[in-house]
């Protein structure tokens, strides 16, 4: 797919942000239920938004950290299908983590844990870089190689045409523009010219 000029659509951007936010927390809930749920008696939102649970001093804390990192990897895949543009991946990733920070501040106060900041900055970097890499690969994959081959073939046809019609080459050369109106059609193969012109246009 070749992307044209981006159209500013605020409602689409808001919908993408909300959809991505929901998918991220849904995935985080699944990973947390698998990794943390087996170690605690009761699951709650503290494992989502309370910075105190993100700690490297306990096994449960390491499970919470793993849940966030794995969810960041999954988030890169979500951005690949929701955003589809490599240059927007960093913007959407940063927007998500800013919203996540605001929710954490409302829920449990300003995060004072170094571990929380390290985990979330790492998650931001992983999500942004991986999603950008995947989007670039997809954009390159969607450029058909046959176009380059056909263009090269047309160029070879046109070069062959110029070599057989020296007067036409003299006519289009910028060094002879003052004399271009003295163009002689006598040695000119019109059938070959129009055939080549049609191929170039196609």
SEDRENZA-937582 format. One record per atom (N, C-alpha, C): residue in three letters; atom name; x, y, z. Coordinates in nm, 3 decimals, m for minus. Layout:
REM SEDRENZA-937582
 rest atom      xx      yy      zz
  ALA   CA       X       Y       Z
...
***
This chain:
REM SEDRENZA-937582
 rest atom      xx      yy      zz
  UNK    N   0.084  m0.119   0.000
  UNK   CA   0.000   0.000   0.000
  UNK    C   0.088   0.124   0.000
  UNK    N   0.052   0.220  m0.085
  UNK   CA   0.122   0.347  m0.086
  UNK    C   0.034   0.448  m0.015
  UNK    N   0.089   0.514   0.084
  UNK   CA   0.012   0.605   0.166
  UNK    C   0.021   0.745   0.109
  UNK    N  m0.093   0.810   0.102
  UNK   CA  m0.097   0.946   0.052
  UNK    C  m0.081   1.046   0.164
  UNK    N  m0.126   1.167   0.136
  UNK   CA  m0.115   1.273   0.235
  UNK    C  m0.207   1.243   0.353
  UNK    N  m0.151   1.251   0.472
  UNK   CA  m0.229   1.222   0.593
  UNK    C  m0.334   1.330   0.615
  UNK    N  m0.456   1.288   0.645
  UNK   CA  m0.566   1.379   0.670
  UNK    C  m0.587   1.390   0.821
  UNK    N  m0.595   1.513   0.870
  UNK   CA  m0.614   1.535   1.013
  UNK    C  m0.756   1.498   1.051
  UNK    N  m0.769   1.390   1.128
  UNK   CA  m0.899   1.342   1.173
  UNK    C  m0.891   1.319   1.323
  UNK    N  m0.928   1.419   1.405
  UNK   CA  m0.914   1.405   1.551
  UNK    C  m0.997   1.292   1.609
  UNK    N  m1.116   1.267   1.553
  UNK   CA  m1.200   1.159   1.605
  UNK    C  m1.136   1.023   1.582
  UNK    N  m1.073   1.007   1.467
  UNK   CA  m1.003   0.881   1.440
  UNK    C  m0.886   0.863   1.535
  UNK    N  m0.812   0.969   1.562
  UNK   CA  m0.698   0.961   1.653
  UNK    C  m0.745   0.925   1.794
  UNK    N  m0.853   0.989   1.839
  UNK   CA  m0.907   0.959   1.973
  UNK    C  m0.954   0.814   1.979
  UNK    N  m1.020   0.768   1.872
  UNK   CA  m1.068   0.630   1.870
  UNK    C  m0.951   0.532   1.874
  UNK    N  m0.843   0.563   1.803
  UNK   CA  m0.725   0.477   1.804
  UNK    C  m0.660   0.472   1.942
  UNK    N  m0.654   0.588   2.007
  UNK   CA  m0.594   0.594   2.141
  UNK    C  m0.677   0.512   2.240
  UNK    N  m0.808   0.530   2.237
  UNK   CA  m0.896   0.457   2.329
  UNK    C  m0.889   0.307   2.302
  UNK    N  m0.894   0.270   2.175
  UNK   CA  m0.888   0.128   2.140
  UNK    C  m0.756   0.066   2.184
  UNK    N  m0.646   0.138   2.161
  UNK   CA  m0.515   0.086   2.201
  UNK    C  m0.504   0.077   2.352
  UNK    N  m0.557   0.176   2.422
  UNK   CA  m0.553   0.175   2.569
  UNK    C  m0.628   0.054   2.623
  UNK    N  m0.744   0.026   2.567
  UNK   CA  m0.825  m0.088   2.612
  UNK    C  m0.755  m0.221   2.582
  UNK    N  m0.698  m0.232   2.462
  UNK   CA  m0.629  m0.356   2.426
  UNK    C  m0.508  m0.379   2.516
  UNK    N  m0.437  m0.272   2.548
  UNK   CA  m0.319  m0.286   2.634
  UNK    C  m0.358  m0.337   2.772
  UNK    N  m0.459  m0.274   2.834
  UNK   CA  m0.497  m0.315   2.969
  UNK    C  m0.562  m0.452   2.969
  UNK    N  m0.631  m0.487   2.863
  UNK   CA  m0.687  m0.621   2.853
  UNK    C  m0.576  m0.725   2.847
  UNK    N  m0.474  m0.697   2.765
  UNK   CA  m0.360  m0.788   2.756
  UNK    C  m0.282  m0.793   2.887
  UNK    N  m0.264  m0.676   2.950
  UNK   CA  m0.196  m0.673   3.080
  UNK    C  m0.272  m0.755   3.183
  UNK    N  m0.404  m0.749   3.179
  UNK   CA  m0.484  m0.828   3.271
  UNK    C  m0.465  m0.977   3.249
  UNK    N  m0.453  m1.017   3.123
  UNK   CA  m0.434  m1.160   3.094
  UNK    C  m0.298  m1.207   3.146
  UNK    N  m0.192  m1.130   3.116
  UNK   CA  m0.058  m1.169   3.162
  UNK    C  m0.048  m1.164   3.315
  UNK    N  m0.112  m1.063   3.375
  UNK   CA  m0.108  m1.053   3.521
  UNK    C  m0.183  m1.169   3.586
  UNK    N  m0.295  m1.208   3.528
  UNK   CA  m0.371  m1.321   3.581
  UNK    C  m0.292  m1.451   3.573
  UNK    N  m0.213  m1.464   3.465
  UNK   CA  m0.135  m1.587   3.449
  UNK    C  m0.013  m1.588   3.540
  UNK    N   0.060  m1.475   3.545
  UNK   CA   0.186  m1.472   3.619
  UNK    C   0.170  m1.437   3.766
  UNK    N   0.080  m1.343   3.794
  UNK   CA   0.063  m1.297   3.933
  UNK    C  m0.052  m1.366   4.002
  UNK    N  m0.156  m1.396   3.927
  UNK   CA  m0.276  m1.455   3.987
  UNK    C  m0.252  m1.587   4.056
  UNK    N  m0.150  m1.660   4.011
  UNK   CA  m0.120  m1.788   4.073
  UNK    C  m0.042  m1.773   4.204
  UNK    N   0.002  m1.650   4.234
  UNK   CA   0.083  m1.629   4.354
  UNK    C   0.012  m1.548   4.461
  UNK    N  m0.100  m1.486   4.427
  UNK   CA  m0.173  m1.404   4.524
  UNK    C  m0.313  m1.461   4.540
  UNK    N  m0.374  m1.429   4.653
  UNK   CA  m0.508  m1.482   4.680
  UNK    C  m0.617  m1.401   4.612
  UNK    N  m0.587  m1.275   4.581
  UNK   CA  m0.691  m1.188   4.523
  UNK    C  m0.626  m1.088   4.428
  UNK    N  m0.683  m1.082   4.307
  UNK   CA  m0.634  m0.987   4.208
  UNK    C  m0.708  m0.853   4.223
  UNK    N  m0.637  m0.744   4.198
  UNK   CA  m0.699  m0.612   4.204
  UNK    C  m0.623  m0.518   4.111
  UNK    N  m0.671  m0.394   4.101
  UNK   CA  m0.610  m0.296   4.013
  UNK    C  m0.477  m0.242   4.065
  UNK    N  m0.441  m0.278   4.187
  UNK   CA  m0.313  m0.230   4.239
  UNK    C  m0.196  m0.279   4.155
  UNK    N  m0.212  m0.396   4.092
  UNK   CA  m0.105  m0.450   4.008
  UNK    C  m0.098  m0.378   3.873
  UNK    N  m0.200  m0.298   3.842
  UNK   CA  m0.200  m0.218   3.720
  UNK    C  m0.144  m0.078   3.745
  UNK    N  m0.192  m0.015   3.853
  UNK   CA  m0.170   0.129   3.868
  UNK    C  m0.096   0.170   3.996
  UNK    N  m0.065   0.077   4.082
  UNK   CA   0.007   0.112   4.205
  UNK    C   0.156   0.086   4.184
  UNK    N   0.236   0.191   4.191
  UNK   CA   0.378   0.178   4.165
  UNK    C   0.449   0.089   4.267
  UNK    N   0.390   0.071   4.385
  UNK   CA   0.454  m0.008   4.490
  UNK    C   0.461  m0.156   4.454
  UNK    N   0.373  m0.203   4.366
  UNK   CA   0.372  m0.344   4.328
  UNK    C   0.481  m0.376   4.226
  UNK    N   0.533  m0.272   4.160
  UNK   CA   0.641  m0.293   4.062
  UNK    C   0.773  m0.285   4.137
  UNK    N   0.819  m0.398   4.183
  UNK   CA   0.940  m0.402   4.264
  UNK    C   1.023  m0.525   4.229
  UNK    N   1.153  m0.511   4.243
  UNK   CA   1.243  m0.623   4.215
  UNK    C   1.284  m0.697   4.340
  UNK    N   1.222  m0.668   4.452
  UNK   CA   1.260  m0.730   4.580
  UNK    C   1.182  m0.857   4.610
  UNK    N   1.076  m0.885   4.535
  UNK   CA   0.995  m1.005   4.559
  UNK    C   0.970  m1.077   4.427
  UNK    N   0.936  m1.204   4.437
  UNK   CA   0.905  m1.282   4.317
  UNK    C   0.778  m1.230   4.251
  UNK    N   0.679  m1.191   4.333
  UNK   CA   0.555  m1.135   4.278
  UNK    C   0.584  m1.006   4.202
  UNK    N   0.673  m0.924   4.255
  UNK   CA   0.711  m0.801   4.185
  UNK    C   0.775  m0.828   4.051
  UNK    N   0.861  m0.932   4.045
  UNK   CA   0.920  m0.969   3.918
  UNK    C   0.814  m1.019   3.820
  UNK    N   0.712  m1.085   3.869
  UNK   CA   0.602  m1.129   3.783
  UNK    C   0.525  m1.010   3.728
  UNK    N   0.507  m0.907   3.810
  UNK   CA   0.442  m0.784   3.762
  UNK    C   0.526  m0.717   3.655
  UNK    N   0.658  m0.711   3.678
  UNK   CA   0.748  m0.652   3.579
  UNK    C   0.742  m0.728   3.447
  UNK    N   0.744  m0.861   3.455
  UNK   CA   0.734  m0.943   3.334
  UNK    C   0.603  m0.920   3.261
  UNK    N   0.495  m0.901   3.336
  UNK   CA   0.365  m0.875   3.274
  UNK    C   0.366  m0.745   3.194
  UNK    N   0.428  m0.641   3.249
  UNK   CA   0.436  m0.512   3.179
  UNK    C   0.523  m0.521   3.054
  UNK    N   0.635  m0.590   3.063
  UNK   CA   0.725  m0.602   2.947
  UNK    C   0.659  m0.684   2.836
  UNK    N   0.597  m0.795   2.873
  UNK   CA   0.529  m0.878   2.773
  UNK    C   0.413  m0.802   2.708
  UNK    N   0.344  m0.721   2.787
  UNK   CA   0.234  m0.643   2.731
  UNK    C   0.286  m0.535   2.636
  UNK    N   0.405  m0.482   2.664
  UNK   CA   0.465  m0.385   2.572
  UNK    C   0.497  m0.450   2.437
  UNK    N   0.544  m0.575   2.442
  UNK   CA   0.569  m0.648   2.317
  UNK    C   0.440  m0.669   2.239
  UNK    N   0.334  m0.705   2.310
  UNK   CA   0.204  m0.722   2.244
  UNK    C   0.153  m0.589   2.192
  UNK    N   0.179  m0.479   2.265
  UNK   CA   0.136  m0.347   2.221
  UNK    C   0.198  m0.307   2.090
  UNK    N   0.322  m0.350   2.064
  UNK   CA   0.385  m0.322   1.935
  UNK    C   0.306  m0.386   1.821
  UNK    N   0.257  m0.507   1.845
  UNK   CA   0.173  m0.572   1.744
  UNK    C   0.041  m0.500   1.724
  UNK    N  m0.018  m0.448   1.832
  UNK   CA  m0.142  m0.372   1.819
  UNK    C  m0.121  m0.245   1.737
  UNK    N  m0.009  m0.177   1.760
  UNK   CA   0.020  m0.055   1.684
  UNK    C   0.039  m0.085   1.536
  UNK    N   0.093  m0.202   1.505
  UNK   CA   0.113  m0.240   1.366
  UNK    C  m0.019  m0.241   1.289
  UNK    N  m0.126  m0.287   1.354
  UNK   CA  m0.255  m0.298   1.285
  UNK    C  m0.346  m0.178   1.310
  UNK    N  m0.327  m0.108   1.421
  UNK   CA  m0.412   0.008   1.449
  UNK    C  m0.361   0.135   1.381
  UNK    N  m0.229   0.155   1.381
  UNK   CA  m0.171   0.280   1.332
  UNK    C  m0.120   0.264   1.190
  UNK    N  m0.044   0.159   1.163
  UNK   CA   0.006   0.124   1.030
  UNK    C   0.108   0.223   0.975
  UNK    N   0.149   0.321   1.050
  UNK   CA   0.247   0.418   1.004
  UNK    C   0.364   0.422   1.100
  UNK    N   0.484   0.399   1.048
  UNK   CA   0.601   0.391   1.136
  UNK    C   0.630   0.524   1.206
  UNK    N   0.604   0.635   1.138
  UNK   CA   0.638   0.764   1.198
  UNK    C   0.541   0.805   1.310
  UNK    N   0.430   0.733   1.325
  UNK   CA   0.335   0.764   1.431
  UNK    C   0.348   0.673   1.553
  UNK    N   0.432   0.572   1.544
  UNK   CA   0.442   0.474   1.652
  UNK    C   0.492   0.537   1.781
  UNK    N   0.595   0.620   1.772
  UNK   CA   0.649   0.685   1.892
  UNK    C   0.545   0.777   1.955
  UNK    N   0.470   0.850   1.872
  UNK   CA   0.368   0.942   1.925
  UNK    C   0.260   0.867   2.004
  UNK    N   0.211   0.758   1.947
  UNK   CA   0.106   0.682   2.014
  UNK    C   0.159   0.610   2.138
  UNK    N   0.282   0.561   2.131
  UNK   CA   0.341   0.495   2.248
  UNK    C   0.359   0.595   2.362
  UNK    N   0.414   0.713   2.331
  UNK   CA   0.434   0.814   2.434
  UNK    C   0.300   0.862   2.491
  UNK    N   0.201   0.877   2.403
  UNK   CA   0.068   0.919   2.449
  UNK    C   0.009   0.818   2.546
  UNK    N   0.025   0.690   2.514
  UNK   CA  m0.028   0.587   2.604
  UNK    C   0.037   0.595   2.741
  UNK    N   0.170   0.605   2.746
  UNK   CA   0.238   0.604   2.875
  UNK    C   0.214   0.732   2.954
  UNK    N   0.189   0.842   2.885
  UNK   CA   0.152   0.965   2.957
  UNK    C   0.015   0.947   3.023
  UNK    N  m0.079   0.888   2.950
  UNK   CA  m0.212   0.861   3.008
  UNK    C  m0.200   0.761   3.123
  UNK    N  m0.115   0.659   3.104
  UNK   CA  m0.094   0.561   3.211
  UNK    C  m0.035   0.627   3.335
  UNK    N   0.058   0.720   3.315
  UNK   CA   0.117   0.792   3.430
  UNK    C   0.011   0.873   3.503
  UNK    N  m0.076   0.940   3.430
  UNK   CA  m0.183   1.018   3.493
  UNK    C  m0.276   0.930   3.574
  UNK    N  m0.311   0.813   3.519
  UNK   CA  m0.399   0.721   3.592
  UNK    C  m0.330   0.672   3.719
  UNK    N  m0.199   0.641   3.709
  UNK   CA  m0.125   0.595   3.827
  UNK    C  m0.117   0.704   3.934
  UNK    N  m0.102   0.831   3.892
  UNK   CA  m0.098   0.941   3.988
  UNK    C  m0.233   0.955   4.059
  UNK    N  m0.341   0.943   3.984
  UNK   CA  m0.474   0.953   4.043
  UNK    C  m0.500   0.836   4.138
  UNK    N  m0.452   0.717   4.100
  UNK   CA  m0.481   0.597   4.178
  UNK    C  m0.395   0.586   4.303
  UNK    N  m0.264   0.606   4.290
  UNK   CA  m0.175   0.582   4.404
  UNK    C  m0.075   0.691   4.433
  UNK    N  m0.088   0.807   4.367
  UNK   CA   0.006   0.915   4.389
  UNK    C   0.123   0.910   4.293
  UNK    N   0.212   1.010   4.306
  UNK   CA   0.326   1.019   4.216
  UNK    C   0.420   0.900   4.236
  UNK    N   0.457   0.830   4.128
  UNK   CA   0.544   0.712   4.141
  UNK    C   0.683   0.752   4.191
  UNK    N   0.718   0.708   4.309
  UNK   CA   0.848   0.741   4.368
  UNK    C   0.945   0.625   4.359
  UNK    N   0.904   0.517   4.294
  UNK   CA   0.989   0.399   4.282
  UNK    C   1.072   0.408   4.154
  UNK    N   1.204   0.392   4.168
  UNK   CA   1.293   0.390   4.053
  UNK    C   1.261   0.273   3.961
  UNK    N   1.225   0.161   4.023
  UNK   CA   1.193   0.041   3.944
  UNK    C   1.074   0.067   3.853
  UNK    N   0.973   0.138   3.905
  UNK   CA   0.855   0.168   3.823
  UNK    C   0.894   0.250   3.700
  UNK    N   0.979   0.351   3.719
  UNK   CA   1.021   0.434   3.607
  UNK    C   1.106   0.355   3.506
  UNK    N   1.194   0.271   3.556
  UNK   CA   1.278   0.190   3.467
  UNK    C   1.192   0.096   3.384
  UNK    N   1.095   0.031   3.447
  UNK   CA   1.009  m0.064   3.376
  UNK    C   0.926   0.007   3.270
  UNK    N   0.870   0.121   3.303
  UNK   CA   0.783   0.190   3.208
  UNK    C   0.861   0.257   3.095
  UNK    N   0.977   0.313   3.125
  UNK   CA   1.060   0.369   3.018
  UNK    C   1.109   0.258   2.925
  UNK    N   1.145   0.144   2.984
  UNK   CA   1.184   0.030   2.901
  UNK    C   1.067  m0.019   2.815
  UNK    N   0.948  m0.024   2.875
  UNK   CA   0.830  m0.063   2.798
  UNK    C   0.801   0.033   2.685
  UNK    N   0.818   0.162   2.710
  UNK   CA   0.798   0.262   2.605
  UNK    C   0.897   0.243   2.491
  UNK    N   1.024   0.221   2.525
  UNK   CA   1.126   0.202   2.421
  UNK    C   1.100   0.075   2.340
  UNK    N   1.067  m0.033   2.410
  UNK   CA   1.040  m0.160   2.341
  UNK    C   0.920  m0.146   2.248
  UNK    N   0.813  m0.087   2.297
  UNK   CA   0.692  m0.073   2.217
  UNK    C   0.714   0.016   2.095
  UNK    N   0.779   0.132   2.116
  UNK   CA   0.799   0.226   2.007
  UNK    C   0.893   0.171   1.900
  UNK    N   1.006   0.116   1.943
  UNK   CA   1.105   0.067   1.848
  UNK    C   1.057  m0.056   1.773
  UNK    N   0.997  m0.150   1.846
  UNK   CA   0.950  m0.272   1.780
  UNK    C   0.835  m0.244   1.685
  UNK    N   0.740  m0.160   1.725
  UNK   CA   0.628  m0.128   1.636
  UNK    C   0.676  m0.052   1.513
  UNK    N   0.773   0.039   1.531
  UNK   CA   0.827   0.111   1.416
  UNK    C   0.898   0.016   1.321
  UNK    N   0.973  m0.077   1.376
  UNK   CA   1.041  m0.177   1.293
  UNK    C   0.941  m0.262   1.215
  UNK    N   0.835  m0.306   1.282
  UNK   CA   0.734  m0.389   1.215
  UNK    C   0.661  m0.311   1.107
  UNK    N   0.630  m0.184   1.134
  UNK   CA   0.561  m0.102   1.035
  UNK    C   0.649  m0.076   0.913
  UNK    N   0.778  m0.051   0.936
  UNK   CA   0.869  m0.029   0.823
  UNK    C   0.881  m0.154   0.738
  UNK    N   0.890  m0.269   0.802
  UNK   CA   0.896  m0.395   0.727
  UNK    C   0.769  m0.416   0.646
  UNK    N   0.656  m0.382   0.704
  UNK   CA   0.529  m0.399   0.633
  UNK    C   0.520  m0.302   0.515
  UNK    N   0.563  m0.177   0.535
  UNK   CA   0.559  m0.080   0.427
  UNK    C   0.651  m0.121   0.312
  UNK    N   0.769  m0.172   0.344
  UNK   CA   0.861  m0.218   0.240
  UNK    C   0.808  m0.342   0.170
  UNK    N   0.743  m0.428   0.245
  UNK   CA   0.689  m0.551   0.187
  UNK    C   0.576  m0.522   0.091
  UNK    N   0.501  m0.414   0.115
  UNK   CA   0.384  m0.383   0.032
  UNK    C   0.421  m0.306  m0.094
  UNK    N   0.549  m0.270  m0.112
  UNK   CA   0.592  m0.209  m0.238
  UNK    C   0.622  m0.320  m0.337
  UNK    N   0.542  m0.336  m0.444
  UNK   CA   0.562  m0.447  m0.537
  UNK    C   0.694  m0.434  m0.614
  UNK    N   0.775  m0.539  m0.608
  UNK   CA   0.902  m0.538  m0.678
  UNK    C   0.882  m0.535  m0.829
  UNK    N   0.767  m0.586  m0.877
  UNK   CA   0.741  m0.589  m1.020
  UNK    C   0.741  m0.449  m1.080
  UNK    N   0.707  m0.347  m1.000
  UNK   CA   0.708  m0.210  m1.052
  UNK    C   0.849  m0.167  m1.088
  UNK    N   0.946  m0.206  m1.003
  UNK   CA   1.082  m0.170  m1.033
  UNK    C   1.131  m0.244  m1.158
  UNK    N   1.092  m0.370  m1.170
  UNK   CA   1.133  m0.448  m1.286
  UNK    C   1.071  m0.391  m1.414
  UNK    N   0.943  m0.355  m1.408
  UNK   CA   0.877  m0.299  m1.526
  UNK    C   0.936  m0.164  m1.564
  UNK    N   0.971  m0.083  m1.462
  UNK   CA   1.032   0.047  m1.490
  UNK    C   1.167   0.028  m1.559
  UNK    N   1.245  m0.070  m1.511
  UNK   CA   1.374  m0.096  m1.573
  UNK    C   1.356  m0.143  m1.716
  UNK    N   1.255  m0.226  m1.741
  UNK   CA   1.228  m0.275  m1.876
  UNK    C   1.189  m0.160  m1.969
  UNK    N   1.104  m0.069  m1.918
  UNK   CA   1.063   0.046  m1.999
  UNK    C   1.181   0.136  m2.029
  UNK    N   1.270   0.150  m1.932
  UNK   CA   1.389   0.233  m1.954
  UNK    C   1.476   0.173  m2.064
  UNK    N   1.490   0.040  m2.064
  UNK   CA   1.568  m0.026  m2.167
  UNK    C   1.505  m0.007  m2.304
  UNK    N   1.373  m0.013  m2.313
  UNK   CA   1.302   0.010  m2.439
  UNK    C   1.325   0.153  m2.488
  UNK    N   1.318   0.248  m2.394
  UNK   CA   1.334   0.387  m2.432
  UNK    C   1.476   0.417  m2.478
  UNK    N   1.575   0.356  m2.410
  UNK   CA   1.714   0.375  m2.451
  UNK    C   1.737   0.315  m2.589
  UNK    N   1.676   0.200  m2.615
  UNK   CA   1.687   0.139  m2.747
  UNK    C   1.624   0.228  m2.854
  UNK    N   1.511   0.289  m2.818
  UNK   CA   1.443   0.378  m2.912
  UNK    C   1.529   0.500  m2.943
  UNK    N   1.595   0.557  m2.840
  UNK   CA   1.679   0.674  m2.862
  UNK    C   1.800   0.642  m2.948
  UNK    N   1.856   0.522  m2.928
  UNK   CA   1.972   0.484  m3.008
  UNK    C   1.935   0.465  m3.155
  UNK    N   1.809   0.427  m3.184
  UNK   CA   1.766   0.407  m3.321
  UNK    C   1.713   0.535  m3.385
  UNK    N   1.687   0.636  m3.303
  UNK   CA   1.632   0.762  m3.355
  UNK    C   1.715   0.877  m3.299
  UNK    N   1.829   0.899  m3.361
  UNK   CA   1.921   1.001  m3.313
  UNK    C   1.862   1.140  m3.322
  UNK    N   1.776   1.164  m3.422
  UNK   CA   1.718   1.298  m3.438
  UNK    C   1.626   1.333  m3.321
  UNK    N   1.556   1.232  m3.267
  UNK   CA   1.471   1.258  m3.151
  UNK    C   1.556   1.290  m3.028
  UNK    N   1.667   1.218  m3.012
  UNK   CA   1.759   1.248  m2.901
  UNK    C   1.815   1.389  m2.913
  UNK    N   1.844   1.431  m3.038
  UNK   CA   1.893   1.567  m3.060
  UNK    C   1.786   1.669  m3.023
  UNK    N   1.660   1.632  m3.050
  UNK   CA   1.549   1.725  m3.024
  UNK    C   1.525   1.746  m2.874
  UNK    N   1.536   1.641  m2.793
  UNK   CA   1.506   1.653  m2.651
  UNK    C   1.627   1.691  m2.568
  UNK    N   1.747   1.694  m2.628
  UNK   CA   1.866   1.727  m2.552
  UNK    C   1.863   1.873  m2.508
  UNK    N   1.891   1.905  m2.381
  UNK   CA   1.888   2.044  m2.334
  UNK    C   1.996   2.130  m2.397
  UNK    N   2.101   2.067  m2.455
  UNK   CA   2.207   2.144  m2.518
  UNK    C   2.164   2.200  m2.655
  UNK    N   2.051   2.151  m2.707
  UNK   CA   2.006   2.195  m2.839
  UNK    C   1.867   2.256  m2.833
  UNK    N   1.825   2.305  m2.715
  UNK   CA   1.692   2.364  m2.704
  UNK    C   1.668   2.481  m2.801
  UNK    N   1.765   2.567  m2.825
  UNK   CA   1.737   2.677  m2.920
  UNK    C   1.706   2.628  m3.061
  UNK    N   1.749   2.504  m3.095
  UNK   CA   1.727   2.454  m3.230
  UNK    C   1.617   2.349  m3.236
  UNK    N   1.540   2.335  m3.128
  UNK   CA   1.445   2.225  m3.125
  UNK    C   1.333   2.240  m3.228
  UNK    N   1.309   2.356  m3.275
  UNK   CA   1.202   2.375  m3.374
  UNK    C   1.245   2.338  m3.515
  UNK    N   1.372   2.297  m3.531
  UNK   CA   1.420   2.251  m3.661
  UNK    C   1.418   2.098  m3.667
  UNK    N   1.333   2.038  m3.584
  UNK   CA   1.326   1.892  m3.574
  UNK    C   1.273   1.833  m3.705
  UNK    N   1.343   1.731  m3.755
  UNK   CA   1.308   1.668  m3.881
  UNK    C   1.243   1.534  m3.853
  UNK    N   1.123   1.512  m3.906
  UNK   CA   1.049   1.388  m3.882
  UNK    C   1.082   1.280  m3.984
  UNK    N   1.166   1.309  m4.081
  UNK   CA   1.193   1.214  m4.189
  UNK    C   1.254   1.084  m4.139
  UNK    N   1.364   1.090  m4.059
  UNK   CA   1.424   0.963  m4.014
  UNK    C   1.357   0.906  m3.892
  UNK    N   1.240   0.953  m3.861
  UNK   CA   1.174   0.921  m3.735
  UNK    C   1.076   0.806  m3.755
  UNK    N   1.091   0.700  m3.675
  UNK   CA   1.002   0.584  m3.681
  UNK    C   0.883   0.611  m3.591
  UNK    N   0.774   0.658  m3.644
  UNK   CA   0.660   0.700  m3.565
  UNK    C   0.593   0.584  m3.494
  UNK    N   0.587   0.469  m3.559
  UNK   CA   0.523   0.353  m3.497
  UNK    C   0.598   0.311  m3.370
  UNK    N   0.730   0.307  m3.383
  UNK   CA   0.811   0.270  m3.268
  UNK    C   0.799   0.374  m3.157
  UNK    N   0.792   0.500  m3.194
  UNK   CA   0.781   0.608  m3.095
  UNK    C   0.651   0.599  m3.016
  UNK    N   0.538   0.587  m3.086
  UNK   CA   0.410   0.584  m3.017
  UNK    C   0.394   0.456  m2.935
  UNK    N   0.451   0.348  m2.981
  UNK   CA   0.446   0.223  m2.902
  UNK    C   0.523   0.242  m2.772
  UNK    N   0.641   0.304  m2.781
  UNK   CA   0.721   0.328  m2.662
  UNK    C   0.652   0.428  m2.568
  UNK    N   0.589   0.531  m2.626
  UNK   CA   0.520   0.631  m2.545
  UNK    C   0.405   0.569  m2.471
  UNK    N   0.330   0.481  m2.534
  UNK   CA   0.217   0.414  m2.468
  UNK    C   0.267   0.327  m2.354
  UNK    N   0.379   0.258  m2.375
  UNK   CA   0.435   0.174  m2.270
  UNK    C   0.479   0.257  m2.151
  UNK    N   0.536   0.376  m2.178
  UNK   CA   0.577   0.463  m2.069
  UNK    C   0.459   0.513  m1.990
  UNK    N   0.352   0.547  m2.058
  UNK   CA   0.233   0.597  m1.990
  UNK    C   0.166   0.489  m1.908
  UNK    N   0.173   0.367  m1.953
  UNK   CA   0.112   0.257  m1.878
  UNK    C   0.200   0.218  m1.761
***
